[in-house]
Amino acid sequence: LVKGGYEDEWLDLYKKWHYPLMEYALEHGTTLEHKLMVPDGHAQEPQWTFAATFLFPAPQEGASAPLGRAELIQVLFGDRMDEYVAGEKRRWELTLRHWDTDFVELDKTEDPLSVYLPSAGSCQQ
């Protein structure tokens, strides 16, 4: 949830300082898809402002990128590290609530389809 009235500033900061990391992941196959979504409509008390979704390859198909996160940040922003830190700090100042949730896709062809029985979808680590 982003502080009201600052949504566009948050988006500018996201695109400038965080999205280049996502582009790298997409280019190297460690992330297959990235979307940024907003709710369609208004609520009395909004639960969220933006939802960033990521689609990752299956563990056995996962690629590894040449650079880790810290190395990538150094390569992308090394000469502007103070600006990077200030930009990310500001983005998090504007973020009132944040959570990460992983989803596991269930195989609808499993019989029986159950969250209680071991399956490739819900028990995979």
Contact map, one row per residue, 1 for C-alpha under 8 A:
11100000000000000000000000000000000000000000011111000000000000000000000000000000000000000000001111000000000000000000000000000
11110110010000000000000000000000000000000000000111000000000000000000000000000000000000000000011110000000000000000000000000000
11111110000000000000000000000000000000000000000000000000000000000000000000000000000000000000011100000000000000000000000000000
01111110000000000000000000000000000000000000000000000000000000000000000000000000000000000000000000000000000000000000000000000
00111111000000000000000000000000000000000000000000000000000000000000000000000000000000000000000000000000000000000000000000000
01111111110000000000000000000000000000000000000000000000000000000000000000000000000000000000010000000000000000000000000000000
01111111111000000000000000000000000000000000000010000000000000000000000000000000000000000000000000000000000000000000000000000
00001111111100000000000000000000000000000000000000000000000000000000000000000000000000000000000000000000000000000000000000000
00000111111110000000000000000000000000000000000000000000000000000000000000000000000000000000000000000000000000000000000000000
01000111111111000000000000000000000000000000000000000000000000000000000000000000000000000010010000000000000000000000000000000
00000011111111100000000000000000000000000000000000000000000000000000000000000000000000000000000000000000000000000000000000000
00000001111111110000000000000000000000000000000000000000000000000000000000000000000000000000000000000000000000000000000000000
00000000111111111100000000000000000000000000000000000000000000000000000000000000000000110110000000000000000000000000000000000
00000000011111111110000000000000000000000000000000000000000000000000000000000000000000000010000000000000000000000000000000000
00000000001111111111000000000000000000000000000000000000000000000000000000000000000000000000000000000000000000000000000000000
00000000000111111111000000000000000000000000000000000000000000000000000000000000000000000000000000000000000000000000000000000
00000000000011111111100000000000000000000000000000000000000000000000000000000000000100110000000000000000000000000000000000000
00000000000011111111110000000000000000000000000000000000000000000000000000000000000000010000000000000000000000000000000000000
00000000000001111111111000000000000000000000000000000000000000000000000000000000000000000000000000000000000000000000000000000
00000000000000111111111100000000000000000000000000000000000000000000000000010000000000000000000000000000000000000000000000000
00000000000000001111111110000000000000000000000000000000000000000000100110000000000000000000000000000000000000000000000000000
00000000000000000111111111000010010000000000000000000000000000000000000000000000000000000000000000000000000000000000000000000
00000000000000000011111111100000000000000000000000000000000000000000000000000000000000000000000000000000000000000000000000000
00000000000000000001111111110000000000000000000000000000000000000000000000000000000000000000000000000000000000000000000000000
00000000000000000000111111111110000000000000000000000000000000001000000000000000000000000000000000000000000000000000000000000
00000000000000000000011111111111110000000000000000000000000000000000000000000000000000000000000000000000000000000000000000000
00000000000000000000001111111000000000000000000000000000000000000000000000000000000000000000000000000000000000000000000000000
00000000000000000000000111111110000000000000000000000000000000111000000000000000000000000000000000000000000000000000000000000
00000000000000000000000011111111000000000000000000000000100001111000000000000000000000000000000000000000000000000000000000000
00000000000000000000000011011111000000000000000000000001100001111000000000000000000000000000000000000000000000000000000000000
00000000000000000000010011011111110000000000000000000111100000000000000000000000000000000000000000000000000000000000000000000
00000000000000000000000001001111110000000000000000000111100000000000000000000000000000000000000000000000000000000000000000000
00000000000000000000000001000011111000000000000000001111000000000000000000000000000000000000000000000000000000000000000000000
00000000000000000000010001000011111100000000000000011110000000000000000000000000000000000000000000000000000000000000000000000
00000000000000000000000000000000111110000000000000011100000000000000000000000000000000000000000000000000000000000000000000000
00000000000000000000000000000000011111000000000001111000000000000000000000000000000000000000000000000000000000000000000000000
00000000000000000000000000000000001111100000000001111000000000000000000000000000000000000000000000000000000000000000000000000
00000000000000000000000000000000000111110000000011100000000000000000000000000000000000000000000000000000000000000000000000000
00000000000000000000000000000000000011111100000111000000000000000000000000000000000000000000000000000000000000000000000000000
00000000000000000000000000000000000001111100000000000000000000000000000000000000000000000000000000000000000000000000000000000
00000000000000000000000000000000000000111110000000000000000000000000000000000000000000000000000000000000000000000000000000000
00000000000000000000000000000000000000111111010000000000000000000000000000000000000000000000000000000000000000000000000000000
00000000000000000000000000000000000000001111110000000000000000000000000000000000000000000000000000000000000000000000000000000
00000000000000000000000000000000000000000111110000000000000000000000000000000000000000000000000000000000000000000000000000000
00000000000000000000000000000000000000000011111000000000000000000000000000000000000000000000000000000000000000000000000000000
10000000000000000000000000000000000000000111111110000000000000000000000000000000000000000000000000000000000000000000000000000
10000000000000000000000000000000000000000000111110000000000000000000000000000000000000000000000000000000000000000000000000000
11000000000000000000000000000000000000100000011111100000000000000000000000000000000000000000000010000000000000000000000000000
11000010000000000000000000000000000001100000011111100000000000000000000000000000000000000000000000000000000000000000000000000
11000000000000000000000000000000000111100000000111110000000000000000000000000000000000000000000000000000000000000000000000000
00000000000000000000000000000000000111000000000111111000000000000000000000000000000000000000000000000000000000000000000000000
00000000000000000000000000000000011110000000000001111100000000000000000000000000000000000000000000000000000000000000000000000
00000000000000000000000000000000111110000000000000111110000000000000000000000000000000000000000000000000000000000000000000000
00000000000000000000000000000011111000000000000000011111000000000000000000000000000000000000000000000000000000000000000000000
00000000000000000000000000000011110000000000000000001111100000000000000000000000000000000000000000000000000000000000000000000
00000000000000000000000000000111100000000000000000000111110001000000000000000000000000000000000000000000000000000000000000000
00000000000000000000000000001111000000000000000000000011111111100000000000000000000000000000000000000000000000000000000000000
00000000000000000000000000000000000000000000000000000001111111000000000000000000000000000000000000000000000000000000000000000
00000000000000000000000000000000000000000000000000000000111111000000000000000000000000000000000000000000000000000000000000000
00000000000000000000000000000000000000000000000000000000111111000000000000000000000000000000000000000000000000000000000000000
00000000000000000000000000000000000000000000000000000000111111100000000000000000000000000000000000000000000000000000000000000
00000000000000000000000000001100000000000000000000000001111111110000000000000000000000000000000000000000000000000000000000000
00000000000000000000000000011100000000000000000000000000100011111000000000000000000000000000000000000000000000000000000000000
00000000000000000000000000011100000000000000000000000000000001111100000000000000000000000000000000000000000000000000000000000
00000000000000000000000010011100000000000000000000000000000000111111000000000000000000000000000000000000000000000000000000000
00000000000000000000000000000000000000000000000000000000000000011111000000000000000000000000000000000000000000000000000000000
00000000000000000000000000000000000000000000000000000000000000001111101100000000000000000000000000000000000000000000000000000
00000000000000000000000000000000000000000000000000000000000000001111111100000000000000000000000000000000000000000000000000000
00000000000000000000100000000000000000000000000000000000000000000011111110000000000000000000000000000000000000000000000000000
00000000000000000000000000000000000000000000000000000000000000000001111111000000000000000000000000000000000000000000000000000
00000000000000000000000000000000000000000000000000000000000000000011111111100000000000000000000000000000000000000000000000000
00000000000000000000100000000000000000000000000000000000000000000011111111110000000000000000000000000000000000000000000000000
00000000000000000000100000000000000000000000000000000000000000000000111111111100000000000000000000000000000000000000000000000
00000000000000000000000000000000000000000000000000000000000000000000011111111100100000000000000000000000000000000000000000000
00000000000000000000000000000000000000000000000000000000000000000000001111111100000000000000000000000000000000000000000000000
00000000000000000001000000000000000000000000000000000000000000000000000111111100000000000000000000000000000000000000000000000
00000000000000000000000000000000000000000000000000000000000000000000000011111111100100000000000000000000000000000000000000000
00000000000000000000000000000000000000000000000000000000000000000000000011111111100000000000000000000000000000000000000000000
00000000000000000000000000000000000000000000000000000000000000000000000000001111100000000000000000000000000000000000000000000
00000000000000000000000000000000000000000000000000000000000000000000000000001111111100000000000000000000000000000000000000000
00000000000000000000000000000000000000000000000000000000000000000000000001001111111110000000000000000000000000000000000000000
00000000000000000000000000000000000000000000000000000000000000000000000000000001111111000000000000000000000000000000000000000
00000000000000000000000000000000000000000000000000000000000000000000000000000001111111100000000000000000000000000000000000000
00000000000000001000000000000000000000000000000000000000000000000000000000001001111111110000000000000000000000000000000000000
00000000000000000000000000000000000000000000000000000000000000000000000000000000111111111000000000000000000000000000000000000
00000000000000000000000000000000000000000000000000000000000000000000000000000000011111111100000000000000000000000000000000000
00000000000010001000000000000000000000000000000000000000000000000000000000000000001111111110000000000000000000000000000000000
00000000000010001100000000000000000000000000000000000000000000000000000000000000000111111111000000000000000000000000000000000
00000000000000000000000000000000000000000000000000000000000000000000000000000000000011111111100000000000000000000000000000000
00000000000010000000000000000000000000000000000000000000000000000000000000000000000001111111110000000000000000000000000000000
00000000010011000000000000000000000000000000000000000000000000000000000000000000000000111111111000000000000000000000000000000
00000000000000000000000000000000000000000000000000000000000000000000000000000000000000011111111100000000000000000000000000000
00000000000000000000000000000000000000000000000000000000000000000000000000000000000000001111111100000000000000000000000000000
01100100010000000000000000000000000000000000000000000000000000000000000000000000000000000111111100000000000000000000000000000
11100000000000000000000000000000000000000000000000000000000000000000000000000000000000000011111111000000000000000000000000000
11100000000000000000000000000000000000000000000000000000000000000000000000000000000000000001111111000000000000000000000000000
11000000000000000000000000000000000000000000000100000000000000000000000000000000000000000000001111100000000000000000000000000
10000000000000000000000000000000000000000000000000000000000000000000000000000000000000000000001111110000000000000000000000000
00000000000000000000000000000000000000000000000000000000000000000000000000000000000000000000000011111000000000000000000000000
00000000000000000000000000000000000000000000000000000000000000000000000000000000000000000000000001111100000000000000000000000
00000000000000000000000000000000000000000000000000000000000000000000000000000000000000000000000000111110000000000000000000000
00000000000000000000000000000000000000000000000000000000000000000000000000000000000000000000000000011111000000000000000000000
00000000000000000000000000000000000000000000000000000000000000000000000000000000000000000000000000001111100000000000000000000
00000000000000000000000000000000000000000000000000000000000000000000000000000000000000000000000000000111110000000000000011000
00000000000000000000000000000000000000000000000000000000000000000000000000000000000000000000000000000011111000000000000011000
00000000000000000000000000000000000000000000000000000000000000000000000000000000000000000000000000000001111100000000000011000
00000000000000000000000000000000000000000000000000000000000000000000000000000000000000000000000000000000111111001000000110000
00000000000000000000000000000000000000000000000000000000000000000000000000000000000000000000000000000000011111001000000000000
00000000000000000000000000000000000000000000000000000000000000000000000000000000000000000000000000000000001111101000000000000
00000000000000000000000000000000000000000000000000000000000000000000000000000000000000000000000000000000001111111000000000000
00000000000000000000000000000000000000000000000000000000000000000000000000000000000000000000000000000000000011111000000000000
00000000000000000000000000000000000000000000000000000000000000000000000000000000000000000000000000000000000001111100000000000
00000000000000000000000000000000000000000000000000000000000000000000000000000000000000000000000000000000001111111110000000000
00000000000000000000000000000000000000000000000000000000000000000000000000000000000000000000000000000000000000011111100000000
00000000000000000000000000000000000000000000000000000000000000000000000000000000000000000000000000000000000000001111111001000
00000000000000000000000000000000000000000000000000000000000000000000000000000000000000000000000000000000000000000111110000000
00000000000000000000000000000000000000000000000000000000000000000000000000000000000000000000000000000000000000000111111000000
00000000000000000000000000000000000000000000000000000000000000000000000000000000000000000000000000000000000000000011111101100
00000000000000000000000000000000000000000000000000000000000000000000000000000000000000000000000000000000000000000010111111110
00000000000000000000000000000000000000000000000000000000000000000000000000000000000000000000000000000000001000000000011111110
00000000000000000000000000000000000000000000000000000000000000000000000000000000000000000000000000000001111000000000001111110
00000000000000000000000000000000000000000000000000000000000000000000000000000000000000000000000000000001110000000010011111110
00000000000000000000000000000000000000000000000000000000000000000000000000000000000000000000000000000000000000000000011111111
00000000000000000000000000000000000000000000000000000000000000000000000000000000000000000000000000000000000000000000001111111
00000000000000000000000000000000000000000000000000000000000000000000000000000000000000000000000000000000000000000000000000111
